[in-house]
Amino acid sequence: MATRKYGTCFFEQYAQISLAALLGPEYDRLVNRDRPDLQSEGDRSIGIEVTRAMPESKEAHEELLKEVAGISDTPEDDELGQILESGYAYGLREDGLIGSKELPYWSMALPLRRIIRSKVYKVGNGFYGTFDKMGLYVFCKDPIGEAEALKTMRYTAHLQQKQEIRYDRLYLSEPRSLFVCDLDAAGSEAALQIHPVTREQRKAFYLEAVRRQIEIL
């Protein structure tokens, strides 16, 4: 398996954990690989590329790049202690804190439509190979809401409509929700499913992803 930079394995594993928990056992067999990041173990039934997006604004980038935003050397509660120890905060907090290992990852993020355009181009050119089912999982730094998720689903379907190799599913992940988009039926609002993510689930996903990072080391 290729070496990951900037702790991206945490996010790829968080994606796999959330998919298996929220969508069912067909995602249990996904393992961390490269091109794409998540693949079915032993066959090519499912391949999912994992990426991230954030707003395109000077203010957003400045806020993002604050040194471990708001975290002091003397944490006030157990969660801050976990963030300091692991270097990750996504899924554990709702106050915008960013773990130290996440800073480079988020600083390289592109706006949502731009990153989708890039990933659609790559899948169409065969960059990720071919799978029976191909998905794109996008971590969104800020909440996007149902209306924006619908627009993004239709935008993605339109971009790839003439491609021979395309994504079947688009997963838009924000801390409180996972939007699952059926890109083959993007003309219908029924193609968008919203899966709420509780605080308890987020914490469980976070702790399991951190545990897997420790196993890798």
RAKA-V322794 format. One record per helix or strand. SS is the DSSP state (~ for helix, > for strand). FROM is the first residue (numbers start at 1). LEN is the number of residues. If there is no record, write none. Layout:
ss->SS from->FROM len->LEN
ss->SS from->FROM len->LEN
This chain:
ss->~ from->8 len->16
ss->~ from->25 len->3
ss->> from->30 len->3
ss->> from->38 len->3
ss->> from->46 len->8
ss->~ from->58 len->7
ss->~ from->78 len->9
ss->~ from->103 len->5
ss->> from->110 len->1
ss->~ from->112 len->13
ss->> from->133 len->8
ss->~ from->145 len->16
ss->> from->169 len->6
ss->> from->177 len->6
ss->~ from->183 len->3
ss->~ from->189 len->3
ss->> from->192 len->5
ss->~ from->199 len->18
